[in-house]
Amino acid sequence: MVAPGRAIRVYVDTSVIGGCLDEEYREASLRLFDRSRAGDALLVISDTTLAELASAPAVVRDVIHGLPRRCLELVRQGAESEALAEEYIRQGVVSRRMLADAQHIAVATVARVDVLVSWNFRHIVNLDRIRGFNAVNLRGGYPLLEIRSPLEVWKDENEDL
């Protein structure tokens, strides 16, 4: 539960940033960024996110660069999150090919964000994988990590509940 008056810390992976420019994902992705500008959310990104963005087109990088600094928090991979990412792989939650996905989950877990959002339904926002990530987290003494798509974080103000 997020304390009243505190912005929710939302880890965004690269798919959400790119989603701002994709017709299918634009509305929900942009809503999240708008909530950040309004002070309701602090968008958390990692050095893994920045590394992935380095090879993205400039228009995708500009999504993050266009945000005020107060809207972003940068968290870095460290020995603790690297070991946790390796444990996800060892436990078969994701394969070695998906190391970057494991790193996103691990750094968000270690940073104790309120929620991680992604459009990656195959490797991240997937019930079996979420259960796997959280089983490893609990065995390691970490809290459960909320993993959602941007559609599940905030509804459009005009939508019925």
N, C-alpha and C positions, 0 to 999 in steps of 0.2 A: 504494500500500500504506500502510495506517495503522500507525504505530509502536505496538508493544505497550504497553499501559497508557494510551494516549491515546484519549480519546473521539473517535469519528468525527464530523466536522462535516457535518451533513445539512441542506441548504437545503430547507425545506418551503414549497411554494406554498400558496395559499389553498384549493385543492381538497383538500389533505390535512387541513387544519384542519377544513373543513366535513365531510370524510369521517368524522371522529370521531362525527358525529351521523347518518350515513347508514347504513341497515341493510346495504347491499351492501359498503361500504368500512370500516365501523366497526372490525372486529377488527384488520385490518392497520394502520390508522391509529393506533388506540389502543396497539397493540404498540410502535410507534415512539415514542410519547410516554412509554410506560412505560420503554422502554430509556433514554430521556433522563433520567427521574427516577432510574434506577438508576446513572447516570453513564457509560453506554456510548455515548451520543450527545449531542452539543451541537446543538440545533436552531437553525438560522440562518434568520432572517426578514429581510425588507428593508422599506424604507419603501414600496415598491410593495405588498407584502403588507398592511402596515398601512392603506394607502389603500383597498385592496379590502375589508378587514375593516370599515372605517368605515361602509360601507353594508349590512353583513351584520346579521342579527338578533343581539341581545345574547347569546343562547345560543351562537352560533358564536364571537363575540369572547371569551366566557368560557373557551373551550378554551385560548387562549393566556394570558389573564389569570390562569388558575388554576395555571399552571406556576411553580415556584420560579425566581427570577432566574438561578440557576446553570445552568439548563437551556437558556437562550436567549442568542443573540448577535444583535444588530441590526446589519445592514450597510446602508449608504446608497448610493443612486444618486449618481453623480458624473459628471464630464465623460467619464472613461474608459469607464464602463459605458454611458452614454448614446450615445457614439460607436459602441460595439460593437453595441448594440441596433439602431442605425440601419444598421449594416453588414449585420446579418442581414436586414433589410428590403430594402436595396439589392440584396443577392445573391439575393433571392427565397425565402429559407428560410421566412419567414412574411410575411404581408401587413401593411400599415400598420394594418389593423383589429385585428391581434393584437399591437399595440405592448406591452401589458402582459406578454404571454408572452415577447416578445423581451427585455424589461427583466428579467424573472425570470432568464432564462438568462444574460444579460450580467452582472448583478450577482453571480450565483453564480460565474461564470467569473472575474471580476476578484477576487473574494474568495477564490478558489482553495479552494472547499469540496471535500470528498471525494466527495460525491454530491448531486444534486438529485433530490428525489422529488416526484411529481405523479400525480394521477389523470387528467390531461388527455391522453388518448390521441390526440386529433385534432391538437393543436398542439404538444405537448411530448414525451410518451413515445411516439414514433413513429419507426421506424427511419430513414426518409428524412429527417425533420427533424433527428434526432440527428446523422446524418451531415453534414447541411448546417451545423448549428451548429458542429460540430467542425471542419469544413473551414475555415470562417471563423475559428474560434479559432486553428487551426494557422497559417494565413496571417498572422494578426495577432501571432504569437509567444506565444500562450496555450497552456496544456496542454489535453489532451482533458478534457471534462467528462462524468463518469458521470451518466447520466440514467436513472432507474428508477422503477417504481411501488413503493409501500410493500411490496407483496407480495414484491419481490425483494431487499429490504434485510435483513430478518431473518425466518427461519422460526419458526413456533411451536415452542417447546421440545419439545412432544410429537409433532411430525411426524417421520416418517422422513426421512433425508437422501436 
